[in-house]
């Protein structure tokens, strides 16, 4: 019997990235769950801290969450006082999401947990390798995104 053409499953980069991501997300979900929040909500808080007032569609794209699911989540987060939704002044069909003070406070409460998880993840790397890895991942992401547009 001959070997399969191309890389074996364990050598398949998307599988390895998915495996790492899954392990990290399982640990992160447990950490965040203990604090009463899930990963999707964390993403909304973190992305809003980076750029407050994004449209729901821009937030969904950046958070990698289906837009209708994100819309429902944002409505619930608004009820909880974490965010507020406002119509876009330039286009009333669009809604922008703004952090409220409770959302900012929750972000700051959760942030140290994320920093510890990230530090634990990259602790296996040597000096300079973190920056190299980020640069390689950026290049791979750009290449895959460009190929998706073809």
C-alpha positions in Angstrom: 0.0 0.0 0.0 1.4 3.4 -0.9 1.4 6.5 1.3 -1.3 9.1 0.7 -0.3 12.0 -1.5 0.4 15.3 0.3 0.7 15.9 4.0 -0.8 13.5 6.6 -3.6 14.8 8.8 -1.2 15.6 11.7 1.0 17.6 9.3 -2.0 19.6 8.0 -1.6 23.2 9.3 -5.3 24.0 9.5 -5.8 20.9 11.7 -3.0 21.9 14.0 -4.2 25.5 14.3 -7.7 24.3 15.0 -6.5 21.9 17.7 -4.5 24.6 19.4 -7.4 27.0 19.2 -9.9 24.5 20.5 -7.7 23.7 23.5 -7.2 27.4 24.3 -10.9 28.2 23.9 -11.9 25.3 26.2 -9.6 26.7 28.9 -10.7 30.2 28.2 -14.4 29.2 28.3 -13.9 27.7 31.7 -12.0 30.7 33.0 -14.6 33.2 31.6 -17.6 30.9 32.6 -16.4 31.1 36.2 -16.7 34.9 35.9 -20.2 34.6 34.3 -19.4 35.4 30.7 -18.8 33.4 27.5 -16.1 33.9 24.8 -18.5 35.5 22.3 -19.4 38.2 24.8 -15.8 38.7 25.7 -15.0 39.3 22.0 -17.7 42.0 21.9 -16.3 43.7 25.0 -12.7 43.5 23.8 -13.4 44.6 20.2 -15.5 47.5 21.5 -12.6 48.5 23.8 -10.4 48.7 20.7 -12.9 50.6 18.6 -16.1 51.7 20.3 -19.2 52.4 18.2 -18.7 49.8 15.5 -21.7 48.8 13.4 -23.3 45.5 14.3 -22.1 44.1 10.9 -18.5 45.2 11.5 -18.6 43.8 15.0 -19.9 40.5 13.8 -17.2 40.3 11.1 -14.4 41.2 13.6 -15.7 38.8 16.2 -16.3 36.0 13.7 -19.9 35.6 14.9 -22.9 35.2 12.6 -24.6 38.6 12.4 -28.0 37.6 13.6 -26.6 35.7 16.5 -24.4 38.7 17.4 -27.5 41.0 17.1 -29.4 38.9 19.6 -26.4 38.8 21.9 -26.0 42.6 21.8 -29.7 43.1 22.6 -29.2 40.9 25.7 -26.0 42.8 26.6 -27.9 46.0 26.3 -30.6 44.8 28.7 -27.8 43.9 31.1 -26.4 47.5 30.9 -23.1 46.4 29.2 -23.6 48.1 25.9 -26.0 50.5 24.2 -27.3 50.4 20.6 -27.9 53.5 18.6 -28.9 54.1 15.0 -26.1 55.2 12.7 -26.5 58.9 12.0 -25.3 58.5 8.4 -27.5 55.4 7.7 -30.5 54.8 10.0 -30.7 51.1 8.8 -27.4 50.4 10.6 -27.0 50.1 14.3 -23.8 51.0 16.2 -22.8 49.4 19.5 -21.2 51.5 22.3 -19.8 50.2 25.6 -21.4 51.4 28.8 -19.4 51.9 32.0 -20.5 48.4 33.2 -19.2 46.9 30.0 -15.9 48.7 30.5 -15.7 47.5 34.1 -16.4 43.9 33.1 -13.7 44.1 30.4 -11.1 45.3 33.0 -12.2 42.6 35.4 -11.7 39.9 32.7 -8.6 41.2 31.1 -6.0 39.8 33.5 -7.5 36.3 32.9 -6.9 36.7 29.2 -3.4 38.0 29.7 -2.5 35.0 31.9 -3.9 32.6 29.3 -1.9 34.2 26.5 1.3 34.2 28.6 0.8 30.5 29.4 0.3 29.8 25.7 3.4 31.6 24.5 5.6 30.5 27.4 6.8 27.5 25.3 8.3 29.9 22.8 11.8 31.4 22.9 12.7 35.1 22.7 11.7 36.5 19.4 9.5 33.6 18.4 6.3 35.2 19.5 6.8 38.1 17.1 7.8 35.6 14.3 4.7 33.6 15.0 2.5 36.6 14.8 4.1 37.7 11.6 3.7 34.2 10.0 0.1 34.0 11.1 -0.6 37.5 9.7 0.9 36.4 6.3 -1.1 33.2 6.3 -4.3 35.0 7.2 -3.8 37.5 4.4 -3.1 34.8 1.9 -6.1 32.7 2.9 -8.4 35.8 2.9 -7.1 36.8 -0.6 -7.7 33.3 -1.9 -11.2 33.4 -0.6 -11.9 36.5 -2.7 -10.7 34.8 -5.9 
